[in-house]
Amino acid sequence: MPLVEISLWPGRSAEVKERMIREVTDAVSRTSGAPLEAVEVIIREVPKTDWGIGGEPCSTKFPDQ
């Protein structure tokens, strides 16, 4: 069934990630017709040093975020 993968920079609390999982699951279930129990959500935390935008590491481009 539906699998959603979300990539984020580290730093969000467990509570924020729990809410994100719940709300994404609800939205996917509602729009796809899949039962809530069938929707899977994976959150991957990627360090800014390993994420680039426009040829520049995010650790350099966004040092304070």
C-alpha positions in Angstrom: 0.0 0.0 0.0 1.1 3.6 0.1 4.6 4.4 1.4 5.6 8.0 1.9 9.2 9.0 2.5 10.0 12.4 4.0 13.6 13.7 4.1 14.3 16.5 6.7 17.3 18.1 8.3 17.7 16.9 11.9 16.4 18.8 14.7 12.6 18.3 15.0 11.3 16.9 18.2 9.7 13.4 18.5 6.3 15.1 19.1 6.6 17.1 15.8 7.5 13.9 13.9 4.6 12.0 15.5 2.2 14.8 14.4 3.7 14.8 10.9 3.3 11.0 10.6 -0.3 11.2 11.8 -1.3 14.1 9.5 0.5 12.7 6.4 -1.1 9.3 7.1 -4.6 10.9 7.3 -4.1 12.9 4.1 -2.8 9.9 2.1 -5.6 7.7 3.4 -8.3 10.3 2.6 -7.0 11.0 -0.9 -6.1 7.5 -1.9 -8.8 5.5 -0.3 -6.3 3.3 1.5 -7.1 2.3 5.0 -5.0 4.1 7.7 -3.4 0.8 8.7 -2.0 0.4 5.2 -0.2 3.8 5.0 3.5 3.7 5.9 5.5 6.9 6.6 9.3 7.0 6.8 11.1 10.1 8.1 14.8 10.2 7.2 17.0 12.8 8.9 19.7 14.0 6.5 22.5 16.1 7.9 22.9 19.5 6.1 26.4 18.5 5.2 25.0 15.7 3.1 22.2 17.7 1.4 23.0 20.2 -1.4 21.0 22.9 -3.2 22.4 24.7 -6.2 25.8 23.0 -5.9 26.3 24.2 -2.3 26.0 22.1 0.9 23.0 23.3 3.0 25.4 23.5 6.0 27.0 26.4 4.2 23.9 27.9 2.5 21.7 27.7 5.6 24.1 27.7 8.6 21.6 29.0 11.1 18.6 26.9 10.2 
